[in-house]
Amino acid sequence: MTPANDTLSLASHGAQESRIAANWLRRLERCLGEEGASLFRSALRETGISQGDIERAENIQQAQLDQVSRVIRTEVPDITLRMFARAELIDLGLTGYAAVNSGSVGRALTVLYKYHSLTSDRYNDQLEFADGDAVITAIPLFSHLRDIQNIVEDSFTGNWRSLQILLGAAFNPAKVHIYLQYPAPDYISTYQSTFLGASLNFEAEHSELHFPRSWLACPVDHAVEGMEDVYTAMCERVLGWGDNSADTVKQVRRLLLGRPGRKMYRLGEAAEQLRLSPSQLRKRLYRAGSNFKNLVLETRMELAKHYLADTHLSVQEIAYLLDYSQAPPFSRAFKAHSEISPNHYRKLHDSTNGTQM
């Protein structure tokens, strides 16, 4: 699979973001067709995007794409399923090219999840294992907690489509089991046509996509040997963790908030991501009047407060998302940090805002 010349060029993070957002907007417009043309134009006007921006793939931010999608979903609630069901991995730019040229399906998913911040600012995908299954869950970033159902639709449709592309003829939909924490929506027929052949289970305990773990060892259909390293190197340079920014505290906080999955980085892992040695990272944080342990705690507590205030997640589920082994250690840490228990914090927030959880 040979990319266009502009995809091969190494651009800034912002330029890659614009290219990918433009790809999705073009696909969104095609999904809406002539009947939805006026709705599409109206959504663009609300977000300040011009057709010229899309044609040039310039000056478009991920947040604007999210806003366009929200506007359109008020009229076409199943548009996310429809759009991602037709997606191609190369719509994801450098990340997609790295994935389709990976040595195995497992390696391709690792690439997609590692560089997910180049393609989305709403959530991260997490891959875990249960018995003989590989299990994908979507972890929303705290600023998008109110959009969990749409994030699950985005993640699961995208992963379903990725597995179709990566496995080719080896993909067997009957071996995929999808569990959704919410009730079946009015557009359940779109779910059924999108995930044709899979087991769909609404009102499940958790939202998870299960497929055979053995698939991870399968070779990627039509991968070109050696090209994965080329594109992953480009992704690393675009992300620019090792740039000239002196604000190490902000870099670490951004890393922790945007972590893939629920697992919190340890010092050595964070240092590796920032292209520093553990001692270099420790010294930089010390000079900034901070330390890694405190930044992890502050990040966990910041996320915990958003989860408690803005979601129906139980304390046990929140503890799990924040990489605590059990609820009691999380509750003790929260009380020591905030001087009240998680349940008390939730009640106070509900009372202050007059909300019903």
Steps between C-alpha positions, in 0.01 A plus 500: 500500500676818383406829664465833329807725509347743749446215746868409482610852587578563865270773626435654838251353745255775401538427128441128558196586709359714217559228240328232707208726594456590131493130410218437751306805386512381139379156608229659715378704204485189281303312767242779518461515122297760316214480750729607783699760307327800659547352849871447429545858378316633805723299735810635325378859541444448872859387546669747264624240250488585130488261204837645405644390834381145427633502144841628616491292823609805696392694809271227637526386860374174649272701730330652194442156350346391832271802493389432142422143600296612802292737287429230241415237765207714615337425163673174403574313827655195334751696289802384704425134430435571134817703454747268675348188343631630166834625629843401374803486727687735270245766598711516819803634316843388619350289778283311254788435260709367790216268603425352157870423452550336840630146540193371682149605601612535861786727398264707283259557790794596722602763245144632469462535876848642563452783251128547561554861610588582137150397392266580791487723808195333659604158628762226505454133415615231741579138413488236775449124513238271656541125452543449126360842406659832420282774653482860378355778715481874433623733775363855453720796586347698783383789281281256302341299781148608405542349153573140601245326275624678189861431599418128529336513155808675360744258662319173435407579140856617433650187656251274321595660170872479586472127568318452169778679311793351690377139486350505152337167415596360842253733675203303638226727643333210682799489736453862611288576807401858575371605842340844542424654837207706371153401372444432131444835322225578251749439217578142604465393135818699424681308775379173349611591148832647618597202717342245269558147626630600844332440836346827623413529870343823634462597867814304587706563813782661299551615140754260349588355160623138517677307225728192496840573650654275234419763238773724641767265364353502147698680228358826370335458162720655223754660738823627341801379699717774647253786457365483856830631638500789254154619597534444875819709492301777331227471766762533775643814344156656447400436861814679607518393865865592498451855377657815643223577745639577845172433678558139597212505749251580221652229280462240774143607579410480131659155483310376805165641388539355151632161606384202292249301702463512876859420596687792657856546381782422743800733516715293265217461248426875503868581457521265202199670338663842553835372372673565831672278751315450831763707680469785246122506540528488879746794501289711262191453714699581815621826346138580415400443864318174437552125487356214298312336786311820580416560133353149472292556814379843384406361159312209656309730734417747221360218289320350800314825566384518140388136504311552829337825387421423139434124471295223657810282545526325836792564736625150413493577127674836552771330706550253213528777239763677712715186530424419863484128576189544721256768611622540864852626411345747257247620759775549760716695254205716396405578861860583593523734200154661513413454868168334409408158365418441131132440580482818710665698217241368254211592732636851557545555128147375427357729768691804377397453137151367564570192287365151537750220454 
